[in-house]
Amino acid sequence: DKINKITFITLDGESAASNINSYTIKQRPLNITWTDNVNRWYHNARGHRPSAEITAGQDLFGQVVGLSDGGVVLDSGTNLDGTGKVELVGGNAVNVGKYTARVAVLNPNFTIAEKQDLHDFYIYRRKITIDIQDRTRQYAESTTADNVEAQYKDVILTNNNNNEAYIATLDGEIASATGNSNAIVHSVYKEVFGVEIVAERTKDGKYFKAGEHTLKLSLVNNNYELDESSSDGKFTVTKRDLSVSMKQLPPKVYNGDYQQIVFPKNSQTVTAYGYEFENMASEIKVEYSSTGQEPWATNPIEIKNVATVTVHCRVSAENHNSFTFTLQQELRAVYIEVFVGGQEETVYYGSEIPTSQQLIEFLHMDFTIEGRKVDSVADRAIDPSIVFEFYLVDPTSSSPVYSRNADAGKYTVSHKLAKNVTESIENFNMIYHSSDASASSDPNRTGDNVNAYTISPKPLYVNWEQSGDRWVGDGKDHYIFSNTIPI
């Protein structure tokens, strides 16, 4: 039943003469119907090869005719446009490309009609939509930018718990045709797409700057196609709050000049984070205002006279919310002690009252400023011997004494601003002590009521002379007082 050729022979069994034609039965050609696989899109597995069957209605003469899978022609396919080369995977068409399938008939009485044993088929890209989810974190929160990036790529994107990192959706046509809604057919996202954190960093590269940045999506697998509705994500780094621990400055002491109210920016007074904390001196900005409103200036406010001043301060830094507060600065009076020595010479009633400089020299007056000796150069603006005029005071009436007719008695020393000095007397805290006292830097120390200067009674000469009547007689003065002569 499988006759391929009939040969005629003679009765004696010999072959017929060569001029006797043989009779040949050729294989019957069969038409093949090819059916493409319903899943024409990449799904990371074999099974794309189309199916082939003998076209119905052909006479097979009762023969059993089977078809064999001839596999894929050659050892590779091409790109969809027919160029290049796409390797097979285990002899199977898996990746996106154009391939050719082949089929063969198993019954030798039949063959496949011309050009119907081969059929081109295609694997198309898997079209997906990926929406990268927005993320937010605080500036310099708990770790560095490198660690944030590694955590995002290696843990958050990999796990994608509850779609917190991205949402992947399969194209509706593919899902409908295949009955499979899985967008990504790889177990590791990195084999399909990548996400880069596109964000400016601080100068040292350690931290992402505060602001709105981008989680940039990119496709890394040629077997997929991103739908145009796919979207990058936003990576928002929020600012940190600055805080200030010092709102009252240590007191300053009057020194005769303008002094600045300066907020000390350091890690003990300002709480900052990240690069700004690590570079506090250069990155933290302090501004001042007398009203708490514009204009704000980086130049500190200055004070000269004794007072407690309230200044509005604004501390700011990149990647941080600014912090505005009031700052108090006390400028207290300079503490001066006057040590009064003993009076060396006797001064009698009617003598000239000494000048300020004469009192300093005559009473050996010595001065300290804040418990230290006076520096004639550095302390010129507050040197008591220059700034003040010293004068005598009547302790009984508390009145100044300038007249040479001042009564004999003990006098204290006081002071007033010199004529050419325009400063306020309130800027000075003057305390008097006797010369045997020790210096102190305590501005609350109580002074002594020093009786520094004594005016002695003026001695007089008395001239006596006897009258001319030297005899005893009633009603007559025998001696009379005639004159007084000062010494």
C-alpha positions in Angstrom: 0.0 0.0 0.0 3.0 2.3 -0.2 3.8 2.0 -3.9 6.3 4.5 -5.1 7.4 2.9 -8.4 6.2 0.1 -10.7 8.8 -1.7 -12.9 7.9 -4.0 -15.8 9.8 -7.4 -16.3 9.7 -10.3 -18.9 8.1 -13.7 -18.2 11.5 -15.2 -17.5 12.0 -12.7 -14.8 14.5 -10.7 -16.6 14.3 -7.0 -16.7 12.6 -5.5 -19.6 14.6 -3.8 -22.2 15.8 -0.4 -21.3 13.4 1.1 -23.7 10.5 0.0 -21.7 9.4 2.9 -19.5 8.8 2.5 -15.8 5.7 3.7 -14.1 6.1 6.2 -11.3 3.5 7.2 -8.6 4.4 10.6 -7.1 3.6 11.8 -3.5 0.4 13.6 -3.3 0.8 17.2 -2.3 -1.3 18.4 0.6 -2.4 21.9 1.5 -1.7 23.1 5.0 -3.6 25.5 7.1 -1.5 27.6 9.5 -3.1 29.2 12.6 -1.2 31.8 14.6 -1.1 31.5 18.4 -3.6 33.7 20.1 -0.8 35.0 22.4 1.3 36.9 19.9 3.0 38.9 22.7 6.1 38.3 24.7 5.5 36.3 27.9 9.0 35.1 28.8 8.3 31.5 27.7 8.0 29.4 24.6 4.6 28.5 23.1 4.4 31.2 20.4 4.8 28.8 17.5 1.7 28.6 15.2 -0.2 25.4 14.8 -0.5 23.6 11.4 -3.1 21.1 10.1 -4.0 19.5 6.9 -6.5 21.6 5.1 -9.9 20.0 5.4 -11.6 18.5 2.3 -8.6 16.8 0.7 -8.8 13.1 -0.3 -6.4 11.0 1.8 -7.5 7.7 0.2 -8.0 6.2 3.6 -4.4 6.9 4.6 -3.4 8.0 8.0 -1.5 11.2 7.4 0.3 12.9 10.3 2.3 16.1 10.6 5.5 16.5 12.5 6.6 19.7 14.2 9.6 20.8 12.2 10.6 23.4 14.8 11.9 26.8 13.9 13.8 27.3 10.7 17.5 28.1 11.2 18.9 28.8 14.7 17.5 32.3 15.2 15.0 34.9 14.2 15.3 38.5 13.2 14.0 41.8 14.6 10.5 42.6 13.8 11.6 44.7 10.8 13.5 41.7 9.4 17.0 43.0 10.4 19.5 41.7 12.7 19.5 38.4 14.6 17.4 37.3 17.6 18.8 34.2 19.3 16.6 31.2 20.2 16.2 30.2 23.8 16.6 26.4 24.1 15.7 26.1 20.4 12.5 28.0 21.0 11.2 31.4 19.9 10.9 33.4 23.2 12.0 36.9 22.6 10.4 39.6 20.5 11.2 39.1 16.8 10.2 37.5 13.5 10.6 33.7 13.2 9.7 31.0 10.6 8.0 27.7 11.6 8.3 24.5 9.6 6.1 21.4 9.3 6.6 18.0 7.7 4.3 15.2 6.7 4.9 11.8 8.2 3.3 9.6 5.5 5.7 9.1 2.5 2.8 9.0 0.0 2.1 12.6 0.7 4.1 15.8 0.6 3.2 19.4 1.6 2.3 21.7 -1.2 4.9 24.1 -2.4 5.8 26.8 0.1 3.2 25.7 2.6 5.7 23.9 4.8 7.0 27.2 6.1 5.2 30.0 7.9 6.4 33.3 9.4 5.2 34.3 12.8 5.9 37.2 15.1 6.4 37.8 18.9 5.4 41.4 19.7 6.5 43.5 22.6 4.5 43.2 25.8 2.9 46.7 26.1 2.6 47.8 29.7 1.9 51.0 31.7 4.1 51.7 34.7 3.2 54.5 37.1 6.1 55.3 39.6 4.5 56.2 42.9 5.5 59.5 44.5 7.6 59.4 47.6 8.3 62.0 50.4 11.0 62.2 53.1 12.5 64.9 55.2 15.9 66.4 54.5 18.8 64.5 56.0 16.4 62.1 57.7 18.2 59.3 59.5 20.7 58.5 56.7 22.6 59.6 53.6 21.4 60.0 50.0 23.4 56.9 49.0 21.6 54.8 51.6 18.2 56.2 50.6 18.9 55.3 47.0 20.0 51.8 47.8 17.0 51.2 50.1 14.7 52.5 47.4 16.1 50.3 44.6 16.9 47.2 46.5 14.1 47.0 49.0 11.1 49.3 48.2 11.0 48.7 44.4 11.9 45.1 44.8 9.2 44.3 47.3 6.6 46.8 46.0 4.4 46.1 49.0 0.8 47.2 48.3 2.1 48.9 45.1 3.9 51.5 47.2 6.7 51.8 44.7 4.9 51.4 41.3 1.8 50.2 39.6 2.2 48.1 36.5 -0.8 47.5 34.1 -1.0 45.2 31.1 -2.3 46.6 27.8 -6.1 45.9 27.6 -5.9 44.2 24.2 -3.2 41.8 25.4 -5.0 41.0 28.6 -8.3 40.4 26.7 -6.7 38.2 24.1 -4.6 36.1 26.5 -6.8 36.1 29.6 -3.7 37.0 31.6 -3.5 40.4 33.3 0.1 40.1 34.6 1.9 43.1 33.2 5.4 42.0 34.2 6.4 38.4 33.5 9.8 38.7 35.3 10.2 38.1 39.0 12.7 40.9 39.3 11.8 44.4 38.3 15.4 45.3 37.4 15.1 42.9 34.4 12.3 45.1 32.9 12.8 48.7 34.0 14.9 51.0 36.1 14.2 54.0 38.3 16.7 56.7 39.0 16.4 59.4 41.7 17.2 62.6 39.8 17.8 65.0 42.6 20.4 67.7 43.4 22.6 66.9 46.4 24.3 69.1 48.9 27.9 70.3 48.3 29.4 67.2 49.9 27.1 64.8 48.0 25.8 63.2 51.2 22.2 64.4 51.2 19.4 65.1 48.8 18.5 68.8 48.9 15.0 69.9 49.9 12.7 70.4 47.0 10.7 68.5 44.4 12.7 65.9 42.4 12.1 63.1 39.9 11.9 59.4 40.1 12.9 58.8 36.5 11.5 55.7 34.8 13.4 53.9 32.0 12.8 50.7 30.1 15.7 48.2 30.1 14.1 45.2 28.4 13.5 45.2 24.6 10.7 42.7 25.0 8.5 45.3 26.7 7.0 48.5 25.4 6.0 51.4 27.7 2.6 52.9 27.0 2.8 56.7 26.6 0.7 57.1 29.7 3.5 55.7 31.9 4.7 58.3 34.3 7.7 59.2 36.4 7.3 59.7 40.1 7.9 62.8 42.3 10.5 62.6 45.0 9.8 65.3 47.5 12.3 66.2 50.1 10.7 68.5 52.7 12.6 71.0 54.8 13.6 70.5 58.4 12.7 72.9 61.1 15.5 74.9 62.7 15.3 75.5 66.4 17.2 77.9 68.7 18.0 77.2 72.3 19.4 80.6 73.3 17.1 83.6 73.5 18.9 85.7 76.1 22.6 86.7 75.6 25.1 87.0 78.5 25.2 90.6 79.7 27.7 93.0 78.1 29.5 95.7 80.0 29.5 99.4 79.0 32.8 100.2 77.4 32.2 103.7 76.0 31.7 102.5 72.5 29.0 100.9 70.4 28.6 97.2 70.9 26.9 94.7 68.6 24.1 92.3 69.6 25.4 89.1 68.0 23.6 85.8 68.1 26.2 83.1 68.5 25.5 80.4 65.8 26.9 77.1 66.8 25.8 73.5 67.5 24.9 74.4 71.1 22.6 77.3 70.1 21.1 76.1 66.8 19.7 72.7 65.9 20.2 72.1 62.2 20.6 68.9 60.2 22.7 67.3 57.5 25.2 69.5 55.6 24.1 72.6 57.4 24.8 71.1 60.8 28.2 69.8 59.7 29.1 73.2 58.3 27.4 75.4 60.8 29.6 78.5 60.6 29.3 79.0 56.9 25.8 77.7 56.2 23.7 79.2 58.9 22.5 82.7 58.3 21.4 85.1 61.0 19.5 88.3 60.3 18.4 91.1 62.6 15.4 93.5 62.8 14.4 96.1 65.4 10.7 95.5 64.6 10.5 91.9 63.5 9.5 93.0 60.0 11.4 94.1 56.9 14.0 95.2 56.5 16.1 92.3 57.9 19.8 92.8 57.8 22.8 90.6 58.5 24.6 93.5 60.2 23.9 93.2 64.0 22.0 96.0 65.8 24.3 98.1 68.0 23.8 99.5 71.5 25.9 101.9 73.4 24.2 103.0 76.6 23.0 100.9 79.5 19.7 99.2 78.8 18.1 95.8 78.2 17.4 95.6 74.5 15.1 93.2 72.6 16.1 92.4 69.1 14.2 90.3 66.5 16.4 87.5 65.0 15.8 85.2 62.0 17.9 82.2 61.7 17.8 80.4 58.3 19.6 77.8 56.3 19.2 76.0 53.0 17.0 72.9 53.3 15.5 74.3 56.5 12.5 76.4 57.5 13.7 79.7 59.0 13.2 80.3 62.7 12.2 83.8 64.0 12.5 84.7 67.7 13.3 87.6 70.0 16.7 87.9 71.6 17.5 90.0 74.7 20.7 91.7 75.4 21.5 93.5 78.6 24.2 96.2 78.6 25.0 97.0 82.2 27.0 99.8 83.7 30.7 99.4 84.0 31.8 98.7 87.5 34.5 101.0 88.8 36.0 101.0 92.2 37.8 104.1 93.6 40.3 103.5 96.3 41.0 106.6 98.4 44.2 106.9 100.3 45.1 108.9 103.3 45.5 112.7 103.4 49.2 113.5 103.9 49.1 117.2 104.7 47.0 119.3 107.0 44.6 121.7 105.3 43.3 124.6 107.3 40.1 126.5 107.0 40.2 129.1 104.3 42.5 127.1 102.0 41.7 126.7 98.3 39.5 123.7 97.6 41.5 121.3 95.4 40.7 120.6 91.8 39.7 117.1 90.5 43.3 116.3 89.5 44.6 117.7 92.8 42.2 115.4 94.7 43.4 112.4 92.7 47.0 113.1 93.5 46.5 114.5 97.1 44.4 111.5 98.2 46.4 109.0 96.1 43.2 107.8 94.4 43.5 104.5 92.5 40.9 102.9 90.2 39.9 99.5 89.0 37.5 98.5 86.2 35.6 95.3 86.7 38.1 94.2 89.3 41.2 94.9 87.2 43.7 97.7 86.9 42.9 100.4 84.4 44.6 100.1 81.0 45.3 103.7 80.0 45.0 102.9 76.3 42.3 100.3 76.1 40.1 101.9 78.7 40.6 105.5 77.7 36.9 105.9 77.0 36.0 104.9 80.5 39.1 105.9 82.4 37.8 107.5 85.6 40.6 110.0 85.8 39.6 111.3 82.3 35.8 110.8 82.3 35.1 112.3 85.7 35.7 115.4 87.8 36.0 114.6 91.5 34.9 117.1 94.1 34.4 117.3 97.9 31.0 116.7 99.5 29.7 117.9 102.8 28.4 114.7 104.4 26.0 116.7 106.5 24.1 118.4 103.7 25.3 116.1 100.8 26.2 119.3 99.0 29.2 119.8 96.8 32.0 122.0 98.3 33.8 124.5 96.1 34.2 127.5 98.3 37.3 128.1 100.4 34.9 129.2 103.2 33.9 125.7 103.8 33.7 124.9 107.5 36.3 122.9 109.1 35.4 119.2 109.2 35.6 115.9 107.4 34.5 115.6 103.8 33.8 112.7 101.4 34.7 112.6 97.7 32.2 112.3 94.9 32.2 112.7 91.1 30.5 114.0 88.0 31.1 113.7 84.3 33.8 116.0 83.0 32.6 118.9 80.9 33.7 117.5 77.6 32.1 114.1 78.3 28.6 113.5 76.7 28.0 110.0 78.1 25.3 109.2 80.5 26.2 108.9 84.2 24.0 105.8 84.3 26.6 104.0 82.3 28.9 104.0 85.3 28.6 102.2 88.6 31.2 104.0 90.9 32.0 102.5 94.3 34.4 104.2 96.8 36.6 102.3 99.2 39.5 103.1 101.5 42.9 102.3 100.1 43.3 99.3 102.4 40.4 97.5 100.7 40.9 94.8 98.0 39.6 95.0 94.5 36.5 93.1 93.4 34.7 92.3 90.1 31.3 92.1 91.8 29.1 95.0 90.5 26.8 94.5 93.4 29.5 95.1 96.0 28.6 97.9 98.4 30.9 100.9 98.7 32.2 102.6 101.8 31.4 106.1 103.0 35.0 107.3 102.9 35.8 110.5 104.8 38.7 111.3 102.6 39.4 115.0 103.2 39.7 117.0 106.4 39.7 120.8 106.8 41.2 121.7 110.1 40.3 124.8 112.1 42.6 127.7 111.3 44.9 128.7 114.2 45.0 132.4 115.3 47.7 134.5 117.0 46.3 136.6 120.0 48.1 139.8 121.0 47.6 140.9 124.6 48.7 144.2 126.0 48.4 145.8 129.5 46.5 149.0 130.1 48.3 152.1 131.5 46.6 151.8 134.9 48.6 149.1 136.7 47.1 149.7 140.1 44.2 148.1 141.8 41.0 149.9 141.3 37.4 149.0 140.9 35.7 149.1 137.5 38.8 149.1 135.4 40.0 146.4 132.9 43.7 146.0 133.4 44.2 143.8 130.2 42.6 144.2 126.7 42.5 142.1 123.5 43.7 144.2 120.6 44.0 142.1 117.4 44.0 138.7 115.6 46.7 137.8 113.1 46.4 134.6 111.0 49.3 132.3 110.9 
